[in-house]
Amino acid sequence: MATPNSEFADIQGLLWSGYGSLKQACFLLLRVTDAAAARAWLRDVSESVATVEQLRREHVGRAMQIALTADGMRALGVASTVIDGFSAEFISGMAGEEGRSRRLGDVAASAPSLWRWGGAQEPHILLMLYAEENLDAWHLQIEAGLGNGLAVLHRLPTTDMGGMEPFGFIDGVSQPRIDWSGERVPGTSADLEYGNLLTAGEFLLGHRNEYGRYTDRPLLDPAQPGAASLVVAEDDPARRDLGRNGSYLVMRELAQDVRGFWRFIAAQAVHDGDRIALAEAMVGRLMSGDALAPTRGQPIRGVGPNELDIARNQFTYDEDRDGLRCPFGAHIRRANPRTGDMPGGRQGLVTRLIRLLGLGHQDLSEDLIATSRFHRILRRGREFGDRIDRQVALRPDAPDPRGGLYFICLNANIARQFEFIQNAWLISAKFDGMSGEADPLLGNREPMPADHRTDGFSMPQPSGVTRRIDGLPAFITVRGGAYFFLPGLRALRYFAAG
């Protein structure tokens, strides 16, 4: 069985790195205007796409990545029988169904009908450009080469905010680690505890996932045109694997109301220190990126050996079961509850009985929160707009920075990973047995159901009396979004061949 590290030349570099050293970035949303000309362009630029192999062997001063929507595949002339092999969520699109929009929290001011792009303006191709310098000249050169096959729907410039997101918090400090060597064995007793090292199949199609299985993807008959250039499917040797080494890319444009956030915080606390403490409680981390929950002495699989990674990520919420350090509803506690396989997972009978009988470590909250390892995502977002200091944001004459985040994540199963996190953990008003509060940052504050409020935030206190804040406004509004497929290089050439 092949492992991802034997195919690094086929994997786009975004799976390895968010290109943090390349401070300049721009995302181009393209529409196909002529299929044959667009395929010719794709053939030409596919040779310039940065791969994991390149990132591992040399310093890269600039990088290009390419992803396609289902509509984009159709516009390029890909057969519907091939597209049907992708996931239903990808085919339908982020805004393709009203029910999906409700589940994602894309309602009211975040409804797709109000988006700048996506929804009714679905892009066909996402062209991601990263550079150390001279990005403007490069992307103008790229645009000039589009010819008559492609048109620019939107240009999405980014801003280097020095590792901070617009609210002022250090961002991107916690990421799952991919088991590139294929050593990980899911479903053992080790999974009873939280771990950060995950199988490649959670992020790359065509590889085994945390269930020990292969996620559904397009598998082609070898006799189909172009199929001979693809590798044999590991789980079905009679067919060729179009999904191999590809990943689903979720992109959302999130506008952040920085003034509104800090002004609301200021209305709840008089002293600056108390204001910062409240903001940190809502996020779940210090503004420096350090965790509120205490660091544990025992190592966690997939964390370290870097000392900064250990300081920021060697923790679970076992050491903060009452939510006194990091409130239950805090953003990062929702986004990754750091739970192990209790009661889920594939455990041995004896181990399972020990846990279920309460003879080993057990936490009642584990019955309310799904196992984390099945719902992780790789985040690759970038900030945009102007950064505004929190002290400036409190001034009555403060300008509106109109900044935010291009949320970008990679996962192999949109429904089980991104959509589950968004629906069951982030916007759910009943996360971890709570009531009346959605994510303090991402919540849209719309009642769900109609008579159930979602605008609260609770902070347990050592005295036993929980402090509750009501009336949180929406701090983040969705302004665009789409589901893309980030193909392996073989698959990209397949799409270009027509």
DRENVODREN-780309 format. One record per residue (C-alpha): residue number from 1; chain; x, y, z. Coordinates in pm, whole numbers. Example, Ala and Ser with C-alpha at 12.3 -4.5 7.8 and 13.67 -1.06 7.14 Angstrom:
<nodes>
node n 1 chain A u 1230 v -450 w 780
node n 2 chain A u 1367 v -106 w 714
</nodes>
This chain:
<nodes>
node n 1 chain A u 0 v 0 w 0
node n 2 chain A u 141 v 336 w -105
node n 3 chain A u 178 v 615 w 153
node n 4 chain A u 141 v 986 w 81
node n 5 chain A u 513 v 1051 w 127
node n 6 chain A u 583 v 840 w -182
node n 7 chain A u 357 v 1067 w -388
node n 8 chain A u 457 v 1415 w -272
node n 9 chain A u 505 v 1525 w -635
node n 10 chain A u 133 v 1464 w -697
node n 11 chain A u 1 v 1659 w -394
node n 12 chain A u -58 v 2034 w -405
node n 13 chain A u 156 v 2213 w -148
node n 14 chain A u -140 v 2357 w 44
node n 15 chain A u -177 v 2019 w 216
node n 16 chain A u 173 v 2062 w 359
node n 17 chain A u 181 v 2434 w 431
node n 18 chain A u -33 v 2746 w 449
node n 19 chain A u 258 v 2936 w 289
node n 20 chain A u 297 v 3151 w 599
node n 21 chain A u 644 v 3266 w 490
node n 22 chain A u 493 v 3404 w 168
node n 23 chain A u 332 v 3715 w 314
node n 24 chain A u 159 v 3830 w -6
node n 25 chain A u -142 v 3640 w -138
node n 26 chain A u -430 v 3693 w -378
node n 27 chain A u -717 v 3466 w -473
node n 28 chain A u -873 v 3489 w -820
node n 29 chain A u -1223 v 3352 w -879
node n 30 chain A u -1253 v 3258 w -1244
node n 31 chain A u -1538 v 3167 w -1481
node n 32 chain A u -1493 v 2951 w -1790
node n 33 chain A u -1597 v 3136 w -2106
node n 34 chain A u -1459 v 2889 w -2361
node n 35 chain A u -1405 v 2528 w -2257
node n 36 chain A u -1134 v 2436 w -2508
node n 37 chain A u -933 v 2754 w -2441
node n 38 chain A u -974 v 2711 w -2064
node n 39 chain A u -846 v 2352 w -2083
node n 40 chain A u -545 v 2468 w -2286
node n 41 chain A u -468 v 2730 w -2020
node n 42 chain A u -506 v 2469 w -1745
node n 43 chain A u -263 v 2238 w -1925
node n 44 chain A u -6 v 2515 w -1944
node n 45 chain A u -30 v 2636 w -1583
node n 46 chain A u -51 v 2287 w -1431
node n 47 chain A u 327 v 2268 w -1470
node n 48 chain A u 360 v 2572 w -1241
node n 49 chain A u 148 v 2437 w -955
node n 50 chain A u 350 v 2405 w -634
node n 51 chain A u 367 v 2055 w -486
node n 52 chain A u 459 v 1911 w -148
node n 53 chain A u 772 v 1769 w -308
node n 54 chain A u 889 v 2118 w -403
node n 55 chain A u 824 v 2256 w -55
node n 56 chain A u 1022 v 1975 w 105
node n 57 chain A u 1332 v 2009 w -112
node n 58 chain A u 1373 v 2382 w -174
node n 59 chain A u 1276 v 2730 w -69
node n 60 chain A u 978 v 2850 w -272
node n 61 chain A u 949 v 3224 w -337
node n 62 chain A u 605 v 3203 w -489
node n 63 chain A u 340 v 2936 w -527
node n 64 chain A u 28 v 2871 w -732
node n 65 chain A u -258 v 2638 w -633
node n 66 chain A u -568 v 2550 w -836
node n 67 chain A u -909 v 2420 w -729
node n 68 chain A u -1236 v 2359 w -916
node n 69 chain A u -1606 v 2369 w -830
node n 70 chain A u -1848 v 2110 w -963
node n 71 chain A u -1988 v 2379 w -1196
node n 72 chain A u -1632 v 2445 w -1308
node n 73 chain A u -1585 v 2081 w -1399
node n 74 chain A u -1905 v 2090 w -1603
node n 75 chain A u -1792 v 2409 w -1776
node n 76 chain A u -1464 v 2238 w -1870
node n 77 chain A u -1657 v 1952 w -2028
node n 78 chain A u -1603 v 1684 w -1762
node n 79 chain A u -1863 v 1409 w -1804
node n 80 chain A u -2151 v 1413 w -1557
node n 81 chain A u -2090 v 1044 w -1483
node n 82 chain A u -1745 v 1141 w -1355
node n 83 chain A u -1868 v 1439 w -1151
node n 84 chain A u -2135 v 1220 w -992
node n 85 chain A u -1857 v 1030 w -816
node n 86 chain A u -1777 v 1330 w -598
node n 87 chain A u -1962 v 1394 w -271
node n 88 chain A u -2322 v 1517 w -276
node n 89 chain A u -2225 v 1828 w -78
node n 90 chain A u -1960 v 1924 w -332
node n 91 chain A u -2192 v 1867 w -627
node n 92 chain A u -2477 v 2066 w -470
node n 93 chain A u -2249 v 2348 w -358
node n 94 chain A u -2229 v 2547 w -36
node n 95 chain A u -2540 v 2750 w -122
node n 96 chain A u -2712 v 2489 w -338
node n 97 chain A u -2985 v 2396 w -88
node n 98 chain A u -3185 v 2604 w 156
node n 99 chain A u -3152 v 2332 w 417
node n 100 chain A u -2775 v 2337 w 392
node n 101 chain A u -2768 v 2714 w 433
node n 102 chain A u -2972 v 2682 w 754
node n 103 chain A u -2745 v 2409 w 887
node n 104 chain A u -2437 v 2623 w 819
node n 105 chain A u -2595 v 2927 w 982
node n 106 chain A u -2604 v 3115 w 650
node n 107 chain A u -2927 v 3301 w 716
node n 108 chain A u -3040 v 3661 w 778
node n 109 chain A u -2746 v 3896 w 703
node n 110 chain A u -2534 v 3594 w 604
node n 111 chain A u -2786 v 3452 w 356
node n 112 chain A u -2639 v 3352 w 16
node n 113 chain A u -2876 v 3593 w -159
node n 114 chain A u -2667 v 3875 w -5
node n 115 chain A u -2323 v 3732 w -87
node n 116 chain A u -2071 v 3912 w -306
node n 117 chain A u -1976 v 3582 w -469
node n 118 chain A u -2083 v 3220 w -451
node n 119 chain A u -2446 v 3118 w -455
node n 120 chain A u -2591 v 3276 w -767
node n 121 chain A u -2236 v 3379 w -872
node n 122 chain A u -2063 v 3043 w -837
node n 123 chain A u -1702 v 3058 w -951
node n 124 chain A u -1561 v 2780 w -1168
node n 125 chain A u -1194 v 2793 w -1073
node n 126 chain A u -1008 v 2919 w -767
node n 127 chain A u -656 v 3035 w -850
node n 128 chain A u -449 v 3088 w -534
node n 129 chain A u -131 v 3294 w -566
node n 130 chain A u 129 v 3334 w -290
node n 131 chain A u 454 v 3531 w -310
node n 132 chain A u 733 v 3678 w -102
node n 133 chain A u 730 v 3993 w -315
node n 134 chain A u 606 v 4144 w -643
node n 135 chain A u 269 v 3967 w -621
node n 136 chain A u 87 v 4245 w -808
node n 137 chain A u 309 v 4211 w -1113
node n 138 chain A u 278 v 3832 w -1107
node n 139 chain A u -99 v 3819 w -1082
node n 140 chain A u -133 v 4080 w -1359
node n 141 chain A u 85 v 3856 w -1573
node n 142 chain A u -134 v 3559 w -1485
node n 143 chain A u -451 v 3750 w -1573
node n 144 chain A u -306 v 3861 w -1905
node n 145 chain A u -249 v 3495 w -1991
node n 146 chain A u -607 v 3387 w -1930
node n 147 chain A u -695 v 3464 w -2292
node n 148 chain A u -1051 v 3417 w -2410
node n 149 chain A u -1104 v 3097 w -2214
node n 150 chain A u -1147 v 3247 w -1868
node n 151 chain A u -1280 v 3565 w -1709
node n 152 chain A u -1206 v 3703 w -1363
node n 153 chain A u -1523 v 3700 w -1155
node n 154 chain A u -1361 v 3848 w -842
node n 155 chain A u -1016 v 3938 w -715
node n 156 chain A u -972 v 3868 w -344
node n 157 chain A u -662 v 4047 w -210
node n 158 chain A u -528 v 3964 w 134
node n 159 chain A u -347 v 4155 w 408
node n 160 chain A u -50 v 4045 w 616
node n 161 chain A u -158 v 4118 w 974
node n 162 chain A u 150 v 3966 w 1133
node n 163 chain A u -11 v 3636 w 1229
node n 164 chain A u -316 v 3799 w 1389
node n 165 chain A u -677 v 3782 w 1282
node n 166 chain A u -868 v 4116 w 1273
node n 167 chain A u -1000 v 4097 w 1633
node n 168 chain A u -636 v 4100 w 1745
node n 169 chain A u -573 v 3735 w 1842
node n 170 chain A u -279 v 3527 w 1722
node n 171 chain A u -435 v 3283 w 1476
node n 172 chain A u -361 v 2942 w 1331
node n 173 chain A u -182 v 2803 w 1636
node n 174 chain A u -362 v 2467 w 1639
node n 175 chain A u -363 v 2233 w 1340
node n 176 chain A u -403 v 1857 w 1311
node n 177 chain A u -88 v 1677 w 1198
node n 178 chain A u -109 v 1445 w 897
node n 179 chain A u 49 v 1100 w 929
node n 180 chain A u 243 v 1121 w 602
node n 181 chain A u 432 v 796 w 665
node n 182 chain A u 122 v 583 w 712
node n 183 chain A u 224 v 454 w 1055
node n 184 chain A u -97 v 547 w 1235
node n 185 chain A u -333 v 261 w 1328
node n 186 chain A u -682 v 397 w 1408
node n 187 chain A u -924 v 221 w 1638
node n 188 chain A u -675 v 106 w 1902
node n 189 chain A u -683 v 176 w 2274
node n 190 chain A u -464 v 484 w 2209
node n 191 chain A u -771 v 654 w 2064
node n 192 chain A u -943 v 651 w 2401
node n 193 chain A u -745 v 968 w 2462
node n 194 chain A u -730 v 1278 w 2244
node n 195 chain A u -457 v 1278 w 1978
node n 196 chain A u -348 v 1531 w 1716
node n 197 chain A u -189 v 1292 w 1463
node n 198 chain A u -444 v 1179 w 1205
node n 199 chain A u -444 v 946 w 907
node n 200 chain A u -384 v 1103 w 567
node n 201 chain A u -729 v 990 w 452
node n 202 chain A u -893 v 1254 w 670
node n 203 chain A u -755 v 1515 w 432
node n 204 chain A u -649 v 1331 w 116
node n 205 chain A u -888 v 1119 w -89
node n 206 chain A u -767 v 776 w -192
node n 207 chain A u -602 v 702 w 144
node n 208 chain A u -739 v 530 w 455
node n 209 chain A u -922 v 758 w 698
node n 210 chain A u -974 v 740 w 1075
node n 211 chain A u -1235 v 469 w 1024
node n 212 chain A u -976 v 259 w 842
node n 213 chain A u -1173 v 302 w 520
node n 214 chain A u -1158 v 496 w 194
node n 215 chain A u -1387 v 794 w 144
node n 216 chain A u -1609 v 774 w -165
node n 217 chain A u -1466 v 948 w -471
node n 218 chain A u -1473 v 913 w -852
node n 219 chain A u -1328 v 577 w -960
node n 220 chain A u -1307 v 534 w -1337
node n 221 chain A u -1309 v 238 w -1571
node n 222 chain A u -958 v 209 w -1723
node n 223 chain A u -1115 v 219 w -2068
node n 224 chain A u -1257 v 566 w -2012
node n 225 chain A u -1074 v 844 w -2199
node n 226 chain A u -788 v 978 w -1988
node n 227 chain A u -826 v 719 w -1713
node n 228 chain A u -503 v 539 w -1805
node n 229 chain A u -304 v 839 w -1675
node n 230 chain A u -446 v 790 w -1325
node n 231 chain A u -322 v 549 w -1057
node n 232 chain A u -499 v 227 w -968
node n 233 chain A u -743 v 262 w -677
node n 234 chain A u -611 v 91 w -364
node n 235 chain A u -957 v -26 w -260
node n 236 chain A u -1069 v -125 w -612
node n 237 chain A u -777 v -238 w -834
node n 238 chain A u -1007 v -277 w -1133
node n 239 chain A u -1058 v 102 w -1151
node n 240 chain A u -851 v 420 w -1167
node n 241 chain A u -859 v 680 w -889
node n 242 chain A u -942 v 1037 w -996
node n 243 chain A u -971 v 1155 w -634
node n 244 chain A u -631 v 1023 w -522
node n 245 chain A u -425 v 1291 w -343
node n 246 chain A u -701 v 1550 w -382
node n 247 chain A u -889 v 1731 w -106
node n 248 chain A u -1210 v 1929 w -72
node n 249 chain A u -1139 v 2297 w -15
node n 250 chain A u -1398 v 2506 w 169
node n 251 chain A u -1370 v 2882 w 126
node n 252 chain A u -1581 v 3147 w 298
node n 253 chain A u -1542 v 3524 w 307
node n 254 chain A u -1608 v 3634 w 665
node n 255 chain A u -1649 v 4005 w 736
node n 256 chain A u -1552 v 4085 w 1096
node n 257 chain A u -1706 v 4377 w 1286
node n 258 chain A u -1399 v 4471 w 1490
node n 259 chain A u -1550 v 4794 w 1623
node n 260 chain A u -1870 v 4618 w 1725
node n 261 chain A u -1677 v 4337 w 1896
node n 262 chain A u -1461 v 4560 w 2117
node n 263 chain A u -1740 v 4807 w 2189
node n 264 chain A u -1965 v 4526 w 2309
node n 265 chain A u -1681 v 4395 w 2526
node n 266 chain A u -1626 v 4745 w 2668
node n 267 chain A u -1994 v 4771 w 2762
node n 268 chain A u -1958 v 4458 w 2977
node n 269 chain A u -1640 v 4552 w 3162
node n 270 chain A u -1501 v 4881 w 3292
node n 271 chain A u -1130 v 4807 w 3324
node n 272 chain A u -911 v 4721 w 3026
node n 273 chain A u -780 v 4407 w 3192
node n 274 chain A u -1135 v 4281 w 3248
node n 275 chain A u -1221 v 4356 w 2887
node n 276 chain A u -928 v 4155 w 2758
node n 277 chain A u -1015 v 3870 w 2995
node n 278 chain A u -1374 v 3861 w 2865
node n 279 chain A u -1259 v 3863 w 2502
node n 280 chain A u -1013 v 3584 w 2577
node n 281 chain A u -1287 v 3382 w 2748
node n 282 chain A u -1504 v 3412 w 2437
node n 283 chain A u -1220 v 3302 w 2210
node n 284 chain A u -1080 v 3040 w 2449
node n 285 chain A u -718 v 3153 w 2417
node n 286 chain A u -507 v 3443 w 2535
node n 287 chain A u -450 v 3711 w 2275
node n 288 chain A u -94 v 3579 w 2253
node n 289 chain A u -224 v 3243 w 2131
node n 290 chain A u -154 v 3057 w 2455
node n 291 chain A u -428 v 2832 w 2586
node n 292 chain A u -655 v 2921 w 2877
node n 293 chain A u -679 v 2556 w 2975
node n 294 chain A u -378 v 2430 w 3174
node n 295 chain A u -97 v 2248 w 2994
node n 296 chain A u -80 v 1880 w 3085
node n 297 chain A u 235 v 1696 w 3184
node n 298 chain A u 167 v 1392 w 2965
node n 299 chain A u 251 v 1420 w 2593
node n 300 chain A u -25 v 1420 w 2331
node n 301 chain A u 21 v 1226 w 2009
node n 302 chain A u 96 v 1471 w 1729
node n 303 chain A u 188 v 1768 w 1952
node n 304 chain A u 550 v 1887 w 1969
node n 305 chain A u 846 v 1845 w 1983
node n 306 chain A u 850 v 2220 w 1916
node n 307 chain A u 835 v 2391 w 2256
node n 308 chain A u 593 v 2659 w 2138
node n 309 chain A u 357 v 2392 w 2001
node n 310 chain A u 373 v 2208 w 2335
node n 311 chain A u 302 v 2528 w 2529
node n 312 chain A u 3 v 2613 w 2311
node n 313 chain A u -143 v 2271 w 2234
node n 314 chain A u -43 v 2011 w 2492
node n 315 chain A u -374 v 2030 w 2670
node n 316 chain A u -720 v 1879 w 2678
node n 317 chain A u -1021 v 1996 w 2872
node n 318 chain A u -988 v 1711 w 3123
node n 319 chain A u -798 v 1956 w 3342
node n 320 chain A u -1079 v 2212 w 3312
node n 321 chain A u -1393 v 1999 w 3345
node n 322 chain A u -1591 v 2277 w 3511
node n 323 chain A u -1508 v 2532 w 3242
node n 324 chain A u -1352 v 2771 w 3494
node n 325 chain A u -1048 v 2842 w 3279
node n 326 chain A u -1197 v 2804 w 2931
node n 327 chain A u -1579 v 2834 w 2920
node n 328 chain A u -1769 v 2546 w 2762
node n 329 chain A u -1902 v 2770 w 2485
node n 330 chain A u -1568 v 2937 w 2396
node n 331 chain A u -1486 v 2939 w 2026
node n 332 chain A u -1186 v 2705 w 2034
node n 333 chain A u -1354 v 2463 w 2274
node n 334 chain A u -1638 v 2431 w 2025
node n 335 chain A u -1414 v 2409 w 1717
node n 336 chain A u -1211 v 2122 w 1869
node n 337 chain A u -1341 v 1978 w 2198
node n 338 chain A u -1028 v 1757 w 2220
node n 339 chain A u -1225 v 1445 w 2308
node n 340 chain A u -1116 v 1083 w 2279
node n 341 chain A u -1311 v 769 w 2185
node n 342 chain A u -1574 v 768 w 2456
node n 343 chain A u -1831 v 638 w 2389
node n 344 chain A u -1751 v 611 w 2015
node n 345 chain A u -1460 v 458 w 1830
node n 346 chain A u -1349 v 102 w 1771
node n 347 chain A u -1226 v -21 w 2110
node n 348 chain A u -1144 v -361 w 2249
node n 349 chain A u -1422 v -523 w 2453
node n 350 chain A u -1236 v -517 w 2783
node n 351 chain A u -1127 v -155 w 2743
node n 352 chain A u -1477 v -51 w 2645
node n 353 chain A u -1630 v -224 w 2948
node n 354 chain A u -1379 v -61 w 3183
node n 355 chain A u -1471 v 281 w 3051
node n 356 chain A u -1847 v 222 w 3041
node n 357 chain A u -1851 v 85 w 3396
node n 358 chain A u -1674 v 396 w 3515
node n 359 chain A u -1365 v 210 w 3635
node n 360 chain A u -1130 v 422 w 3426
node n 361 chain A u -1121 v 786 w 3329
node n 362 chain A u -1466 v 909 w 3228
node n 363 chain A u -1634 v 1243 w 3184
node n 364 chain A u -2010 v 1277 w 3140
node n 365 chain A u -1955 v 1550 w 2883
node n 366 chain A u -1803 v 1286 w 2653
node n 367 chain A u -2156 v 1151 w 2603
node n 368 chain A u -2257 v 1490 w 2463
node n 369 chain A u -1964 v 1562 w 2230
node n 370 chain A u -1856 v 1344 w 1939
node n 371 chain A u -1502 v 1210 w 1915
node n 372 chain A u -1276 v 1486 w 1785
node n 373 chain A u -1061 v 1276 w 1554
node n 374 chain A u -1344 v 1223 w 1306
node n 375 chain A u -1414 v 1595 w 1269
node n 376 chain A u -1084 v 1776 w 1215
node n 377 chain A u -996 v 2019 w 935
node n 378 chain A u -675 v 2180 w 808
node n 379 chain A u -713 v 2559 w 815
node n 380 chain A u -537 v 2771 w 554
node n 381 chain A u -711 v 3109 w 592
node n 382 chain A u -583 v 3459 w 517
node n 383 chain A u -686 v 3800 w 652
node n 384 chain A u -805 v 4086 w 434
node n 385 chain A u -881 v 4456 w 475
node n 386 chain A u -732 v 4702 w 724
node n 387 chain A u -631 v 4607 w 1075
node n 388 chain A u -755 v 4832 w 1356
node n 389 chain A u -620 v 4830 w 1711
node n 390 chain A u -873 v 4750 w 1983
node n 391 chain A u -807 v 5082 w 2159
node n 392 chain A u -872 v 5270 w 1835
node n 393 chain A u -1186 v 5064 w 1778
node n 394 chain A u -1335 v 5204 w 2100
node n 395 chain A u -1306 v 5566 w 1986
node n 396 chain A u -1635 v 5721 w 1865
node n 397 chain A u -1462 v 5848 w 1551
node n 398 chain A u -1291 v 5516 w 1472
node n 399 chain A u -1293 v 5428 w 1102
node n 400 chain A u -1465 v 5114 w 979
node n 401 chain A u -1178 v 4887 w 869
node n 402 chain A u -1403 v 4651 w 673
node n 403 chain A u -1166 v 4365 w 729
node n 404 chain A u -1210 v 3998 w 786
node n 405 chain A u -1091 v 3651 w 710
node n 406 chain A u -1095 v 3432 w 403
node n 407 chain A u -1169 v 3110 w 588
node n 408 chain A u -1012 v 2823 w 396
node n 409 chain A u -1000 v 2463 w 511
node n 410 chain A u -912 v 2125 w 365
node n 411 chain A u -1092 v 1799 w 440
node n 412 chain A u -1178 v 1471 w 270
node n 413 chain A u -1541 v 1461 w 380
node n 414 chain A u -1727 v 1794 w 374
node n 415 chain A u -2032 v 1662 w 562
node n 416 chain A u -1843 v 1479 w 838
node n 417 chain A u -1576 v 1744 w 887
node n 418 chain A u -1649 v 2106 w 794
node n 419 chain A u -2030 v 2087 w 799
node n 420 chain A u -2038 v 1885 w 1121
node n 421 chain A u -1812 v 2132 w 1302
node n 422 chain A u -2012 v 2427 w 1173
node n 423 chain A u -2355 v 2283 w 1253
node n 424 chain A u -2313 v 2056 w 1556
node n 425 chain A u -2040 v 2243 w 1741
node n 426 chain A u -2016 v 2608 w 1634
node n 427 chain A u -2369 v 2734 w 1570
node n 428 chain A u -2554 v 2481 w 1783
node n 429 chain A u -2725 v 2642 w 2082
node n 430 chain A u -2717 v 2305 w 2260
node n 431 chain A u -2346 v 2225 w 2230
node n 432 chain A u -2217 v 2031 w 2531
node n 433 chain A u -2561 v 2039 w 2694
node n 434 chain A u -2579 v 2419 w 2702
node n 435 chain A u -2884 v 2624 w 2619
node n 436 chain A u -2940 v 2953 w 2444
node n 437 chain A u -2589 v 3024 w 2319
node n 438 chain A u -2413 v 2967 w 1988
node n 439 chain A u -2048 v 3035 w 1911
node n 440 chain A u -1965 v 3377 w 2062
node n 441 chain A u -1771 v 3478 w 1750
node n 442 chain A u -1942 v 3302 w 1459
node n 443 chain A u -2301 v 3285 w 1583
node n 444 chain A u -2560 v 3467 w 1372
node n 445 chain A u -2784 v 3522 w 1681
node n 446 chain A u -3096 v 3408 w 1495
node n 447 chain A u -3334 v 3207 w 1719
node n 448 chain A u -3305 v 2833 w 1649
node n 449 chain A u -3573 v 2702 w 1660
node n 450 chain A u -3786 v 3013 w 1625
node n 451 chain A u -3843 v 3059 w 1999
node n 452 chain A u -3497 v 2952 w 2119
node n 453 chain A u -3242 v 3231 w 2170
node n 454 chain A u -2879 v 3190 w 2067
node n 455 chain A u -2731 v 3523 w 2183
node n 456 chain A u -2599 v 3424 w 2526
node n 457 chain A u -2254 v 3342 w 2662
node n 458 chain A u -2193 v 3169 w 2996
node n 459 chain A u -1883 v 3169 w 3213
node n 460 chain A u -1877 v 2931 w 3512
node n 461 chain A u -1734 v 3091 w 3828
node n 462 chain A u -1544 v 2938 w 4123
node n 463 chain A u -1828 v 3055 w 4348
node n 464 chain A u -2063 v 2821 w 4163
node n 465 chain A u -2277 v 3105 w 4022
node n 466 chain A u -2239 v 3118 w 3644
node n 467 chain A u -2195 v 3460 w 3489
node n 468 chain A u -2414 v 3492 w 3182
node n 469 chain A u -2408 v 3766 w 2921
node n 470 chain A u -2708 v 3805 w 2692
node n 471 chain A u -2770 v 4010 w 2383
node n 472 chain A u -2451 v 3931 w 2191
node n 473 chain A u -2476 v 4088 w 1845
node n 474 chain A u -2343 v 3914 w 1534
node n 475 chain A u -1975 v 3996 w 1501
node n 476 chain A u -1911 v 3803 w 1179
node n 477 chain A u -2111 v 3803 w 855
node n 478 chain A u -2061 v 3565 w 562
node n 479 chain A u -2008 v 3754 w 235
node n 480 chain A u -1930 v 3466 w -1
node n 481 chain A u -1841 v 3101 w -17
node n 482 chain A u -1806 v 2786 w -225
node n 483 chain A u -1692 v 2424 w -215
node n 484 chain A u -1393 v 2342 w -435
node n 485 chain A u -1195 v 2031 w -517
node n 486 chain A u -817 v 2071 w -487
node n 487 chain A u -699 v 1791 w -719
node n 488 chain A u -375 v 1600 w -726
node n 489 chain A u -152 v 1688 w -1021
node n 490 chain A u -253 v 1377 w -1218
node n 491 chain A u -620 v 1465 w -1172
node n 492 chain A u -554 v 1828 w -1268
node n 493 chain A u -402 v 1712 w -1596
node n 494 chain A u -702 v 1484 w -1647
node n 495 chain A u -939 v 1781 w -1617
node n 496 chain A u -718 v 1981 w -1854
node n 497 chain A u -720 v 1703 w -2114
node n 498 chain A u -1094 v 1716 w -2160
</nodes>
